[in-house]
Amino acid sequence: MLKDRQILIDKHPEDKDFQLYHLDEEIILQKANMAVELLKNDDGFLEVNEEEISDGMFVSVRKLNNGGIILEARTQKTAATIKERKNEFIMKLGERAVVKE
């Protein structure tokens, strides 16, 4: 199911502006995939094959009118792992944001 592969990211509640939202969607996608790669390098939390690595962990980005961002993961496992380790993911993303449930 598509919803099971989606991650909703929003600005931190204490911030007035969401810098990540102002970036081009392709840049957001690259940053999100780099964050996953950094997490993977830390402890190998995702067991992926070479095809998934070459295609990236996230396949699309959509900016919402309310200022949020939806990342679509390649697999449900990736999305579930990111949701479980959302604080680590946001730290690797390098942005002040929150992953919404």
Secondary structure per residue as TSV (DSSP state, phi and psi in degrees):
chain	resnum	aa	ss	phi	psi
A	1	M	-	360.0	136.2
A	2	L	G	-58.9	-43.3
A	3	K	G	-58.1	-32.2
A	4	D	G	-69.9	-15.6
A	5	R	G	-102.8	5.0
A	6	Q	E	-100.8	142.1
A	7	I	E	-120.9	125.3
A	8	L	E	-99.2	123.8
A	9	I	E	-115.9	137.6
A	10	D	E	-135.6	166.3
A	11	K	E	-66.9	155.1
A	12	H	-	-64.5	139.7
A	13	P	T	-60.9	-22.7
A	14	E	T	-86.4	-7.3
A	15	D	-	-96.9	146.9
A	16	K	S	-89.0	-26.9
A	17	D	-	-125.3	150.5
A	18	F	-	-116.8	95.7
A	19	Q	G	-58.7	-38.9
A	20	L	G	-59.5	-36.4
A	21	Y	G	-62.3	-28.7
A	22	H	G	-80.3	-8.9
A	23	L	S	-79.7	157.4
A	24	D	-	-63.4	146.1
A	25	E	H	-58.0	-36.4
A	26	E	H	-64.8	-37.6
A	27	I	H	-68.3	-40.9
A	28	I	H	-60.1	-44.3
A	29	L	H	-60.2	-44.6
A	30	Q	H	-63.0	-43.1
A	31	K	H	-63.4	-42.5
A	32	A	H	-64.2	-42.8
A	33	N	H	-66.7	-36.3
A	34	M	H	-65.6	-39.2
A	35	A	H	-62.0	-41.8
A	36	V	H	-64.9	-42.3
A	37	E	H	-62.7	-39.2
A	38	L	H	-65.4	-40.6
A	39	L	H	-62.9	-43.1
A	40	K	H	-62.6	-41.3
A	41	N	H	-66.4	-29.7
A	42	D	H	-64.3	-46.7
A	43	D	H	-147.9	12.3
A	44	G	-	62.2	37.3
A	45	F	-	-66.9	-22.3
A	46	L	S	-107.5	127.6
A	47	E	-	-98.3	100.7
A	48	V	-	-122.5	157.7
A	49	N	-	-92.6	170.4
A	50	E	H	-61.0	-33.8
A	51	E	H	-62.3	-44.0
A	52	E	H	-65.1	-39.4
A	53	I	H	-63.5	-44.5
A	54	S	H	-68.0	-28.5
A	55	D	H	-86.3	-9.5
A	56	G	-	86.4	158.1
A	57	M	S	-84.1	-30.2
A	58	F	E	-110.1	140.1
A	59	V	E	-108.7	-17.8
A	60	S	E	-156.7	160.9
A	61	V	E	-133.1	139.4
A	62	R	E	-135.1	125.8
A	63	K	E	-85.5	132.7
A	64	L	-	-94.3	154.0
A	65	N	T	-63.3	-24.1
A	66	N	T	-84.7	2.8
A	67	G	S	97.9	-1.3
A	68	G	-	-87.0	171.4
A	69	I	E	-132.7	134.2
A	70	I	E	-108.4	124.3
A	71	L	E	-102.4	132.2
A	72	E	E	-102.8	117.1
A	73	A	E	-79.8	154.7
A	74	R	S	-67.1	-35.5
A	75	T	S	-132.4	157.9
A	76	Q	H	-65.1	-34.1
A	77	K	H	-62.4	-43.1
A	78	T	H	-60.8	-48.3
A	79	A	H	-61.3	-43.8
A	80	A	H	-63.5	-41.2
A	81	T	H	-65.7	-41.7
A	82	I	H	-63.0	-42.2
A	83	K	H	-64.2	-38.0
A	84	E	H	-67.8	-34.0
A	85	R	T	-117.1	41.4
A	86	K	H	-59.9	-38.3
A	87	N	H	-64.8	-40.7
A	88	E	H	-65.9	-40.2
A	89	F	H	-61.6	-47.4
A	90	I	H	-62.4	-39.8
A	91	M	H	-61.9	-43.3
A	92	K	H	-70.1	-28.9
A	93	L	H	-66.5	-27.1
A	94	G	T	78.2	23.1
A	95	E	S	-127.8	151.5
A	96	R	-	-88.7	104.6
A	97	A	E	-157.5	176.8
A	98	V	E	-133.2	145.3
A	99	V	E	-94.2	121.9
A	100	K	E	-89.5	150.9
A	101	E	-	-89.2	360.0
